[in-house]
Amino acid sequence: MRGVLRTYERSIETKNVDLFRSVRPGLSAAEENRLRTSFSQIDSQQVDIVVEELRIEGRSATVRISRRDTIMSGGRRQTNSSRQTLRMEKAAGGWIITDIR
């Protein structure tokens, strides 16, 4: 599960939609377009995730995280803090993210 979170972070930091899709395979076309637009509007982004709560129930899990993003855009540095809830399911190849709120 931590590997999924590290891949999630890395996909955002490297602006790699395919890597993002590897942990969130159910990404809709609209979500992918928003992601691509977001990636194109910034120069770089660093993501730091801290797991606040983890609940595993069989083949599903809920992970509450606090997320700190440091974004460079147009020579400016901006830091945003947020909380997200990730829903995950155990698939054949391991855990995947099914929903991000």
N, C-alpha and C positions, 0 to 999 in steps of 0.2 A: 504494500500500500504506500509506503514511503517512496518507493521507486516511482510510482505513478505521480506523486506530488512533485518529485524532483523533475520528472519529464514535463509536467505541466509548467513548472517554473521555467525550465530551459526552453520550451517551445515559445514562450512569450518573449524571453530575453533574446532569442535568436530570430524572432519573427518568422518562425517556421510553421506554416499552417498544416503541413503533412505530419509533422511531429505532434502538433496539438491534436490532430485527428487520431493519432495512434493511441491516445489515452481518452479521447472523447469521440469515439467512432460514430455516434449518432448526431453529429453536428449538422444542423440544417443548412440549406443554401443561404438563407437570410443571416444566420449566425456566422457562417463563413465569410460572407460579404462584409459584415460589421467588423469581424476580426481583421480581414485584409485591409480595410479602410483605416482601422486603428493603427495597425502596424505601419502603414504608409505615411501616417501623419507624425511619426516620431523618429528621432535619430537613433536612440537606444533606450533600453528599459532594463532596470534591474528589479527583480522580484524576490522578496524575502517572505517566506511563509512559516508561520508558527501554528502548530496544531493545538487548538484549545480543547477540543473534545472529539473523541472517537467512539462510535457505537457500531458494533458488528452484530448483526442478527442473521445467522445462517449465511446465505450467499449475497446479502446486501449489507451496506454500511453507510453511515452518515458521518461526515467529517466536518466539524466546524473549525474554520481557520481564521486567523488574523493575517492580513496581507499588507505589506508595505511595498509600494512601487516607487522607484526613483526613476524619473523620466527625463531624458535630455531631448530637447526639441528646439531648434533654432538658436542654439547656444545657451538656452535657459535650462536650469535644473528645477524640477518640480517633484515634490514628494507627496504621495497620497497614501492614506491608511484606510483600510476597509476590512469588513468581515464578510466571509462567504460561507455558505453551506454547500458542500459537495455531496451528492448522492452517488454511490458507487455500487457496482454489481460485480460478482465474481464470474468472469467469462472463461472460456476454454484456455486462453493464453494468460490469464491473470485478471487482476482488478482493472475495471474501466470506469470512467466517469460517465454517469448517465444524465446528470442534471447539475447545474451550477446556479445558485441563487445568492 
